[in-house]
Amino acid sequence: MKKFLGVVITCSLLLSACKPNEIRLSNRCLSSTVILHMKVAIHEKGFQKDKQGWGTCSGVYVSPNLVLTANHCVDMPKGIKLKEIWVGNITGESAKANVVKIDPTRDLALLKTELKGIPVRLARDVRVGEDCWVVGNPLGLEFVITKVIVSSTDVGFDVFPRDHFITSAVILPGNSGGPAYNSKGQLIGIVVMSTSLFGGLGASGLGIVVQINEVRHFLKQR
């Protein structure tokens, strides 16, 4: 039901607001984007048995079997153990994935899966004012695409002292790790945070995205 609702919302937005070439671009972006389901075990003191749960993030194919996402989606904090990762595409297919490498300073992670996908092309740069398509799975709604703009570039934060850009997209739980595309369907960054002070409590915040130059450095690392 959630997936159906997400598709309905996406299609209604596209048909009402997009030109034919933008619809083709959106379809191309959706074909490279995935939903991630993480099965976790939560250990609580005083309980003999760990609680089981699921988390949701987003990701994008950078090669036929490699998915790029945010590190915090798979690198769990103390007291939470990652049990399984499942990758799902827009057609409803899914398969398990394993972590290949992580970079906490860039908040990026690379996963390997047997579920093949269409790799995204990497952009050369990102510019203030250009159109930006953010695809993700906010609040359990699968494959929601939003057209926004790049609001600011070369932004640094104390937690992640790397190059980020700010986009006007509203980022909610489930968007983390999702791709940001330019008007050519090229990857310009990975969503990692929101400017919202209240996050999951419901306040809306701007999107904070790791810029493509940091993505390139990460992918080149061994």
C-alpha positions in Angstrom: 0.0 0.0 0.0 2.8 2.4 0.9 4.6 1.7 -2.4 1.4 2.2 -4.4 0.7 5.5 -2.6 4.3 6.6 -3.3 4.0 5.8 -7.0 0.7 7.6 -7.2 2.1 10.8 -5.6 5.2 10.7 -7.8 3.1 10.2 -11.0 0.7 13.0 -10.1 3.5 15.4 -9.4 5.2 14.5 -12.7 2.1 14.7 -14.8 1.0 18.1 -13.4 4.3 19.9 -13.2 6.7 18.4 -15.7 7.4 18.8 -19.4 7.8 15.6 -21.5 11.6 15.8 -21.3 11.4 16.2 -17.6 9.3 13.1 -17.3 11.9 11.1 -19.3 14.6 12.6 -17.0 12.6 11.5 -13.9 12.2 8.0 -15.2 16.0 7.8 -15.8 16.7 9.0 -12.3 14.2 6.5 -10.8 15.8 3.6 -12.7 19.2 4.2 -11.0 17.8 4.8 -7.5 17.1 2.1 -4.9 15.4 1.7 -1.5 17.4 0.2 1.3 15.9 -1.8 4.1 18.3 -2.5 7.1 17.4 -5.2 9.6 18.8 -4.4 13.0 19.0 -5.9 16.5 18.7 -3.4 19.4 20.2 -4.4 22.7 18.6 -3.0 25.8 19.9 -3.5 29.3 17.7 -5.7 31.4 16.3 -7.7 28.5 17.6 -11.2 27.6 16.6 -11.0 24.0 17.4 -8.2 21.5 14.6 -6.4 19.8 14.4 -6.7 16.0 13.6 -3.8 13.8 13.9 -2.3 10.3 15.3 1.0 9.0 14.9 2.6 5.6 17.3 4.6 3.5 18.0 5.3 -0.2 20.8 4.8 -2.6 22.0 4.9 -6.2 23.8 2.5 -8.5 27.3 3.7 -9.5 28.1 0.4 -11.3 25.8 -2.6 -12.2 26.3 -4.2 -8.8 27.5 -1.4 -6.6 25.2 1.0 -4.7 26.3 4.3 -3.1 24.5 5.5 0.0 25.1 7.4 3.3 27.4 5.8 5.9 25.1 6.4 8.8 22.5 4.1 7.1 24.8 1.1 7.6 27.3 2.1 10.2 25.2 1.6 13.4 25.7 3.3 16.7 26.6 1.5 19.9 23.9 -0.8 21.0 22.5 -1.5 17.5 23.7 -4.3 15.4 23.2 -4.5 11.6 21.9 -7.9 10.7 20.9 -7.6 7.0 20.7 -5.1 4.2 18.2 -5.4 1.3 18.3 -3.4 -1.9 15.0 -2.9 -3.8 14.5 -1.2 -7.2 11.5 0.6 -8.8 10.2 -2.6 -10.4 9.8 -4.3 -7.0 12.8 -6.6 -7.3 15.1 -7.0 -4.2 18.2 -8.8 -3.0 20.6 -8.7 -0.1 23.6 -6.4 -0.1 27.0 -6.3 1.8 29.1 -3.3 2.8 32.2 -2.9 0.7 33.7 0.2 2.3 32.7 3.2 4.4 34.0 6.7 5.0 32.5 8.3 8.2 34.2 11.7 7.5 32.2 12.0 4.2 29.3 10.0 5.5 29.4 7.7 2.4 29.2 4.0 2.0 29.4 1.5 -0.9 27.4 -1.7 -1.0 27.6 -4.7 -3.3 24.5 -6.6 -4.4 23.5 -9.3 -6.9 20.6 -7.2 -8.0 21.9 -5.4 -11.1 20.9 -1.8 -11.8 21.5 1.0 -14.3 24.6 3.0 -13.1 24.3 6.7 -12.9 26.7 9.1 -14.6 28.8 11.4 -12.4 28.6 15.1 -13.0 31.7 17.3 -13.3 30.5 19.8 -10.7 27.5 21.4 -9.0 26.4 25.0 -9.4 24.3 27.4 -7.4 20.9 28.0 -8.9 20.8 24.9 -11.1 17.8 22.5 -11.1 18.2 19.5 -8.9 16.1 16.3 -8.7 16.2 14.5 -5.3 14.9 10.9 -5.2 14.3 9.0 -2.0 12.0 7.1 0.3 10.7 9.6 2.8 8.6 8.3 5.7 8.2 4.9 4.0 6.9 6.4 0.7 8.9 4.7 -1.9 10.7 6.4 -4.9 9.4 9.9 -4.3 11.1 12.5 -6.6 11.2 16.2 -6.0 12.4 18.9 -8.3 14.2 21.7 -6.5 17.3 24.0 -6.9 20.8 24.0 -5.5 20.7 26.8 -3.0 24.3 27.0 -1.8 27.6 25.1 -2.5 30.9 24.4 -0.7 29.3 24.3 2.8 31.1 22.7 5.7 29.8 21.4 9.0 31.6 20.5 12.3 30.3 17.0 12.2 31.2 16.5 8.5 34.0 18.9 7.6 33.7 18.2 3.9 32.2 19.9 0.8 28.4 19.9 0.9 25.7 21.8 -1.0 22.3 22.9 0.3 19.1 22.2 -1.7 15.6 23.4 -1.2 14.2 19.9 -1.0 12.5 18.9 2.3 14.5 16.0 3.7 12.8 13.4 5.9 13.7 10.1 7.4 14.2 7.6 4.6 15.8 10.2 2.3 19.3 9.6 3.7 21.7 8.1 1.1 19.5 9.2 -1.8 20.9 10.7 -5.0 20.6 14.3 -6.2 20.6 14.6 -10.0 21.1 17.6 -12.3 19.1 18.4 -15.4 21.1 15.9 -17.4 20.4 13.0 -15.1 23.9 13.1 -13.7 24.7 12.5 -10.1 25.7 15.7 -8.3 25.6 14.4 -4.7 24.3 12.2 -2.0 21.7 13.3 0.6 23.1 13.0 4.2 21.4 15.4 6.5 18.6 18.0 7.0 18.8 21.5 8.4 15.8 20.8 10.5 16.4 21.2 14.2 13.7 18.7 15.1 14.3 16.1 12.4 12.0 13.1 12.9 9.6 15.1 15.1 8.1 16.6 12.1 9.8 20.0 11.3 10.8 20.5 7.7 14.4 21.2 6.8 16.5 21.9 3.8 18.6 19.1 2.3 22.3 18.8 3.0 24.1 16.9 0.2 27.7 15.6 -0.1 29.0 17.2 -3.3 30.1 15.2 -6.3 33.8 16.0 -5.8 33.7 14.2 -2.4 31.8 11.3 -4.0 34.6 11.0 -6.6 37.3 10.9 -4.0 35.4 8.3 -2.0 34.9 6.0 -5.0 38.6 6.2 -5.9 39.6 5.2 -2.4 40.7 1.5 -2.0 
